[in-house]
């Protein structure tokens, strides 16, 4: 069900899924509510990085961009070079990226991330345990956490030019 919702959102260009029958509407709305909401501390996680040594996690004391994505999603692919630019620009100032693939299989995740220019930590959310806890409503979804681990900004989908908004938001947290 989770992957089906994400696939529908991705096919719609990062917009919410279309209306469903009334008995399904309430369930869909509840599923779209993110467990990682602005002003709250989201669930912790730790998975092996497929692109760097170490783990993909929420490092204490750093501004962290948590990015849920999938190899099959066009907006995800377009976002990677922009995220890499932000990472290169702000990593030395305490910004980390924790990218989590929600692909059903790990096969091809590392290759896609590397071919799209990622030099930041990328992990695979096998079984969608992390995504189920965070509940991203669209694919991709970007959460920006402050140095105290609190969600400060959430972006569902990815649109051209969005990196300037994310850049400004990151600057407010440094």
HELIX and SHEET records of a PDB file:
HELIX    1   1 UNK A    2  UNK A   11  1                                  10    
HELIX    2   2 UNK A   22  UNK A   32  1                                  11    
HELIX    3   3 UNK A   74  UNK A   90  1                                  17    
HELIX    4   4 UNK A   91  UNK A   93  5                                   3    
HELIX    5   5 UNK A  109  UNK A  115  1                                   7    
HELIX    6   6 UNK A  126  UNK A  128  5                                   3    
HELIX    7   7 UNK A  129  UNK A  134  1                                   6    
HELIX    8   8 UNK A  162  UNK A  173  1                                  12    
SHEET    1   A 2 UNK A  46  UNK A  48  0                                        
SHEET    2   A 2 UNK A  55  UNK A  57 -1                                        
SHEET    1   B 5 UNK A 121  UNK A 124  0                                        
SHEET    2   B 5 UNK A  95  UNK A 101  1                                        
SHEET    3   B 5 UNK A  63  UNK A  69  1                                        
SHEET    4   B 5 UNK A 141  UNK A 145 -1                                        
SHEET    5   B 5 UNK A 151  UNK A 156 -1                                        
END                                                                             
